[in-house]
Amino acid sequence: MKRGLFCSLLCLALAGPALAQDDIAVDAPDIPDYLDVPDISQELPIMDDALTALFTGKTHRGYYDIYGVRSGENNFTEVMNVDGTTVHTRDGVVSKGRWRTKGPIVCFDYDDDLNGGCFSIYLRGNCHYAYSRSARGFVAVSVIDDAYPTCEKPYV
């Protein structure tokens, strides 16, 4: 099984020790003015049982923030099953894998070449911002199911 960079947002066996908030990058790039992003230097991520509940049996839809460029190619859907399996769909490509949480971190591993990784999740309205230790700023934004996003000035 290959490891890589996100979900969506999102392995049954628990990862190594939970990462402290200081382990997540707080260096944010210039943020587009349509976003109401969390200030992760001042806020705590969703943690423990609340983080697990956020993903267990849920479907998230959202987009990856790839260098501040938003397009339909950046949109994704991630289904996190109760048994720890996940199905990620982006631009018509379906990838299967596993998800898990520990402390303030959610991690994803996929069976194919899709990058997975571990993320801290911060809440703005009903939107979930995923931050990675290896990326500057947030990696993705998602909402559960077909909810209308309340985190951005226009919409997700």
Backbone bond lengths (Angstrom), bond angles and torsions (degrees), N, CA, C in turn:
res aa  C-N    CA-C-N  psi(-1)  N-CA   C-N-CA  omega(-1)  CA-C   N-CA-C  phi
1 M - - - 1.437 - - 1.526 108.12 -
2 K 1.302 117.67 132.23 1.463 121.17 -177.97 1.516 109.98 -92.68
3 R 1.329 115.20 148.55 1.466 120.84 178.17 1.506 107.79 -105.58
4 G 1.314 118.91 153.51 1.435 119.61 179.41 1.511 112.20 -163.04
5 L 1.390 118.89 -134.88 1.494 121.03 -167.97 1.518 121.87 -115.73
6 F 1.167 147.54 -34.78 1.468 133.18 162.06 1.526 114.27 -155.99
7 C 1.199 102.76 177.73 1.413 120.47 167.49 1.337 108.24 -67.24
8 S 1.253 52.19 -143.58 1.400 112.16 140.65 1.165 85.38 -158.05
9 L 1.078 57.43 123.59 1.289 79.45 165.60 1.480 96.74 6.60
10 L 2.093 124.50 84.41 1.350 103.76 114.80 1.497 112.66 150.95
11 C 6.499 159.35 -178.90 1.294 146.09 -90.57 1.496 104.49 115.08
12 L 1.016 123.91 129.70 1.450 128.74 -178.57 1.515 110.50 -89.99
13 A 1.337 118.37 -44.42 1.460 120.86 176.29 1.519 108.59 -64.22
14 L 1.313 117.23 140.05 1.463 119.68 -177.45 1.518 111.48 -74.79
15 A 1.325 114.47 147.00 1.464 120.61 178.85 1.514 108.97 -71.18
16 G 1.309 115.34 179.22 1.465 121.32 176.64 1.511 110.13 -61.92
17 P 1.307 118.47 -162.32 1.451 120.86 -176.24 1.522 111.41 -59.26
18 A 1.330 114.38 146.34 1.471 119.60 179.08 1.519 109.77 -62.56
19 L 1.326 115.44 146.05 1.455 120.25 -179.94 1.517 110.05 -87.31
20 A 1.292 116.84 141.01 1.455 121.09 176.07 1.516 108.99 -74.94
21 Q 1.329 116.51 159.28 1.461 119.84 179.79 1.523 110.46 -57.15
22 D 1.312 117.89 -33.99 1.466 121.10 -179.24 1.526 111.77 -63.71
23 D 1.340 117.77 -18.68 1.456 121.13 179.68 1.515 112.52 -78.32
24 I 1.320 118.03 -10.15 1.451 121.62 -179.10 1.524 107.88 -97.99
25 A 1.324 115.45 134.96 1.469 120.39 -176.77 1.523 111.34 -57.73
26 V 1.322 117.15 133.18 1.462 120.99 176.18 1.518 110.72 -111.77
27 D 1.314 116.06 3.43 1.448 122.53 178.47 1.516 109.46 -80.19
28 A 1.290 119.29 96.19 1.464 120.17 -178.00 1.514 110.27 -92.96
29 P 1.329 116.53 140.70 1.459 119.91 174.73 1.524 108.93 -74.04
30 D 1.316 117.34 -178.75 1.455 119.38 174.29 1.514 108.31 -59.79
31 I 1.309 116.96 125.64 1.458 122.41 -176.17 1.521 108.72 -93.82
32 P 1.330 117.37 128.21 1.467 119.16 176.85 1.525 110.33 -57.43
33 D 1.322 117.58 146.20 1.459 120.11 -174.04 1.519 113.85 -71.59
34 Y 1.336 119.04 -7.55 1.457 119.61 177.75 1.520 111.93 -83.02
35 L 1.336 118.43 -6.34 1.454 121.01 -177.96 1.520 111.77 -101.00
36 D 1.312 115.30 144.48 1.453 122.94 170.54 1.526 105.71 -112.18
37 V 1.331 116.90 77.51 1.459 120.85 -171.53 1.522 112.06 -85.26
38 P 1.331 116.21 151.53 1.465 120.33 176.37 1.525 111.11 -65.97
39 D 1.312 116.54 148.82 1.459 122.30 172.71 1.522 106.30 -96.73
40 I 1.335 116.77 93.22 1.458 119.39 -172.35 1.527 113.44 -71.66
41 S 1.320 116.97 -7.05 1.460 118.33 173.37 1.531 110.23 -81.12
42 Q 1.329 117.07 -14.43 1.462 121.66 -177.63 1.533 113.58 -118.76
43 E 1.326 117.84 -11.69 1.459 121.81 -175.12 1.522 111.17 -119.41
44 L 1.311 116.05 157.44 1.455 121.57 176.10 1.521 109.73 -99.71
45 P 1.337 116.64 148.12 1.464 119.11 177.17 1.526 110.80 -75.27
46 I 1.336 115.58 166.76 1.456 120.99 172.30 1.524 106.57 -65.08
47 M 1.347 117.79 137.90 1.462 120.26 -171.75 1.518 113.29 -131.09
48 D 1.325 114.27 159.26 1.454 125.99 167.72 1.528 113.09 49.44
49 D 1.342 116.91 -125.39 1.467 121.17 -175.30 1.521 112.42 -60.68
50 A 1.326 117.11 -36.42 1.471 119.84 179.76 1.528 110.74 -65.62
51 L 1.323 117.03 -37.53 1.460 120.91 178.30 1.530 110.17 -68.17
52 T 1.322 116.87 -44.66 1.464 120.81 178.30 1.522 110.35 -60.42
53 A 1.326 117.31 -43.81 1.469 121.49 179.85 1.527 111.64 -64.48
54 L 1.312 116.88 -31.49 1.459 121.34 -179.97 1.532 111.99 -63.43
55 F 1.332 117.34 -27.89 1.454 121.29 -176.62 1.524 114.58 -108.77
56 T 1.313 119.02 -30.21 1.462 121.89 -174.46 1.520 112.15 -60.99
57 G 1.343 115.49 116.37 1.454 121.42 177.54 1.522 114.25 69.92
58 K 1.313 117.89 17.81 1.473 122.17 -176.40 1.526 111.34 -110.11
59 T 1.321 114.04 157.43 1.457 122.02 171.64 1.515 107.73 -115.21
60 H 1.309 116.65 126.59 1.461 122.11 176.07 1.524 108.26 -107.85
61 R 1.319 116.20 142.08 1.458 120.14 170.78 1.521 106.59 -128.03
62 G 1.310 115.33 145.72 1.453 118.35 -178.31 1.505 111.35 -176.55
63 Y 1.319 114.90 -153.12 1.460 120.42 178.73 1.515 109.33 -146.00
64 Y 1.324 114.50 153.46 1.455 121.70 173.60 1.508 107.78 -86.56
65 D 1.322 116.40 138.33 1.458 121.07 175.43 1.520 106.80 -91.26
66 I 1.314 115.60 92.44 1.459 120.65 -177.75 1.524 108.18 -98.29
67 Y 1.327 115.00 99.02 1.459 122.05 -179.63 1.521 111.67 54.46
68 G 1.326 116.73 35.62 1.452 121.14 177.43 1.519 113.95 73.48
69 V 1.331 117.78 7.68 1.464 120.89 -179.16 1.519 109.28 -98.41
70 R 1.329 115.72 125.23 1.461 119.98 178.01 1.519 108.66 -109.29
71 S 1.324 115.97 128.77 1.458 120.92 174.79 1.517 107.48 -152.30
72 G 1.318 117.24 167.28 1.451 121.08 178.13 1.515 112.56 -59.02
73 E 1.336 117.11 -26.33 1.461 120.56 179.59 1.530 111.71 -69.22
74 N 1.314 117.86 -18.21 1.461 121.70 -179.41 1.524 112.30 -90.08
75 N 1.338 118.09 -7.81 1.460 121.56 -177.67 1.525 111.04 -73.91
76 F 1.338 116.12 147.95 1.460 120.70 178.51 1.524 110.40 -145.86
77 T 1.328 114.29 162.32 1.462 123.22 169.14 1.519 106.46 -130.32
78 E 1.322 117.20 137.11 1.464 121.81 178.92 1.519 108.10 -132.31
79 V 1.330 115.75 122.93 1.465 122.44 177.63 1.524 107.08 -104.21
80 M 1.345 116.88 117.07 1.461 121.53 179.06 1.525 108.42 -104.42
81 N 1.327 115.92 106.53 1.458 121.64 -178.26 1.521 111.18 -78.01
82 V 1.331 115.43 156.21 1.463 122.46 -179.33 1.529 111.20 -60.21
83 D 1.332 117.83 -30.95 1.469 121.07 -177.85 1.535 113.72 -80.23
84 G 1.341 117.49 5.51 1.462 121.20 177.68 1.520 113.95 90.49
85 T 1.322 117.73 1.39 1.461 119.63 175.42 1.518 109.15 -88.82
86 T 1.319 115.59 159.22 1.458 120.46 179.77 1.530 109.70 -141.65
87 V 1.318 114.56 151.38 1.459 121.44 175.13 1.520 106.67 -127.84
88 H 1.324 116.03 119.60 1.459 123.51 -176.73 1.525 107.98 -110.92
89 T 1.332 117.03 130.98 1.461 121.28 177.94 1.520 108.86 -126.38
90 R 1.333 114.92 128.80 1.467 121.03 177.55 1.516 108.72 -146.72
91 D 1.301 116.25 125.53 1.461 122.42 177.44 1.531 111.43 51.80
92 G 1.347 115.77 41.65 1.459 121.62 178.18 1.508 115.49 80.04
93 V 1.332 118.61 -3.13 1.463 122.17 -179.89 1.527 108.79 -97.84
94 V 1.340 115.96 125.67 1.463 121.99 -179.31 1.521 108.91 -104.72
95 S 1.339 116.42 128.87 1.463 122.49 177.36 1.517 108.46 -125.67
96 K 1.332 116.00 136.98 1.458 121.24 178.16 1.516 109.24 -109.52
97 G 1.334 115.32 149.89 1.449 119.48 -179.92 1.509 111.43 -170.06
98 R 1.331 115.57 -151.42 1.462 122.21 -178.42 1.533 108.74 -135.00
99 W 1.335 116.20 152.96 1.457 122.10 176.34 1.525 108.52 -131.04
100 R 1.342 115.86 157.79 1.468 122.01 178.56 1.528 108.71 -158.55
101 T 1.305 116.91 158.84 1.471 121.45 174.03 1.519 108.93 -126.67
102 K 1.319 114.50 154.71 1.463 121.58 171.70 1.518 106.95 -157.06
103 G 1.322 115.90 120.28 1.459 120.29 -178.38 1.515 110.57 59.27
104 P 1.333 117.90 -122.24 1.458 121.20 -178.62 1.527 113.83 -95.75
105 I 1.339 118.23 15.64 1.461 121.50 -171.30 1.529 110.78 -122.29
106 V 1.338 116.35 137.95 1.462 122.41 169.41 1.527 106.59 -116.78
107 C 1.336 115.89 135.87 1.466 121.09 -177.18 1.522 110.39 -124.71
108 F 1.332 115.43 149.74 1.452 123.91 178.94 1.518 110.33 -130.50
109 D 1.322 116.13 137.62 1.462 123.63 172.17 1.520 105.93 -129.07
110 Y 1.327 116.67 139.28 1.465 120.72 -178.94 1.516 110.64 -120.65
111 D 1.337 115.68 152.71 1.458 122.30 -177.12 1.524 113.27 -78.41
112 D 1.321 117.86 -13.21 1.468 120.80 -178.51 1.524 109.60 -117.34
113 D 1.303 117.50 -152.16 1.460 121.53 -175.85 1.517 114.89 -82.76
114 L 1.334 118.19 -1.19 1.461 120.00 179.52 1.524 109.76 -63.55
115 N 1.321 115.46 131.34 1.460 119.86 176.68 1.510 109.82 -66.70
116 G 1.295 116.80 141.21 1.459 123.09 174.55 1.506 107.36 -114.61
117 G 1.305 117.37 -148.01 1.449 120.74 176.79 1.509 111.69 141.67
118 C 1.317 115.95 -175.22 1.461 122.86 -178.38 1.523 109.85 -120.84
119 F 1.332 115.76 144.09 1.456 121.49 -171.38 1.519 111.46 -142.29
120 S 1.319 115.28 148.43 1.460 122.58 166.84 1.521 105.90 -97.36
121 I 1.331 116.86 140.71 1.461 122.08 -175.81 1.522 109.33 -114.74
122 Y 1.333 115.38 128.02 1.463 122.37 178.93 1.521 108.36 -118.25
123 L 1.313 115.98 145.54 1.454 122.06 -175.11 1.522 111.91 -103.71
124 R 1.335 115.77 136.16 1.470 124.48 171.42 1.516 105.52 -137.57
125 G 1.313 117.92 113.30 1.459 120.14 -174.16 1.515 107.20 59.42
126 N 1.332 117.13 -125.47 1.466 120.39 176.06 1.531 111.05 -105.21
127 C 1.314 116.87 18.51 1.460 121.75 -178.34 1.524 110.98 -101.29
128 H 1.318 114.98 143.59 1.454 122.34 -177.29 1.523 108.58 -113.79
129 Y 1.330 115.85 113.32 1.462 122.21 -179.84 1.523 108.51 -94.51
130 A 1.328 116.41 124.34 1.464 122.11 -179.94 1.521 109.89 -99.46
131 Y 1.324 115.56 124.71 1.461 122.31 177.23 1.520 108.85 -114.76
132 S 1.324 115.63 142.40 1.456 122.22 -179.90 1.519 109.44 -120.10
133 R 1.340 116.20 150.24 1.466 119.40 175.98 1.512 111.59 -64.37
134 S 1.325 117.07 -27.68 1.459 120.07 -173.23 1.528 113.73 -94.47
135 A 1.320 117.59 1.02 1.466 119.82 -177.95 1.518 109.69 -122.13
136 R 1.301 115.12 154.66 1.449 121.06 176.84 1.520 108.11 -92.63
137 G 1.302 117.76 121.29 1.453 120.32 -177.38 1.514 111.50 79.73
138 F 1.318 116.67 -169.47 1.455 119.57 -177.82 1.518 110.52 -79.45
139 V 1.330 115.42 154.37 1.454 123.02 -177.24 1.521 111.16 -97.47
140 A 1.341 115.79 -39.90 1.459 120.58 -176.46 1.519 109.87 -152.20
141 V 1.332 114.53 158.85 1.463 122.23 174.56 1.522 106.23 -128.74
142 S 1.340 116.93 135.77 1.455 119.50 178.70 1.520 111.39 -143.43
143 V 1.331 114.77 160.38 1.461 122.61 171.07 1.524 106.72 -126.31
144 I 1.321 116.41 159.75 1.452 120.59 179.67 1.518 109.58 -80.20
145 D 1.342 114.58 134.29 1.461 122.98 177.17 1.514 111.58 50.99
146 D 1.315 117.52 -129.93 1.464 121.14 -176.15 1.528 112.48 -105.87
147 A 1.318 116.92 28.73 1.455 120.26 179.63 1.527 110.54 -64.03
148 Y 1.312 116.25 145.67 1.456 120.61 174.03 1.525 107.11 -79.59
149 P 1.334 118.61 124.49 1.463 121.38 -176.75 1.532 112.38 -65.98
150 T 1.308 114.99 136.24 1.469 120.40 179.18 1.523 111.89 -113.85
151 C 1.327 117.44 20.44 1.457 120.39 -174.03 1.526 113.14 -105.12
152 E 1.295 117.20 -21.74 1.450 119.92 -174.95 1.504 109.33 -113.49
153 K 1.292 114.46 152.40 1.455 118.39 -177.61 1.521 111.89 -61.56
154 P 1.344 121.73 -47.73 1.471 117.45 172.09 1.531 110.50 -85.82
155 Y 1.342 119.24 -78.63 1.460 122.85 179.15 1.525 108.87 -173.06
156 V 1.350 115.32 166.87 1.471 120.54 176.92 1.505 106.86 -86.21
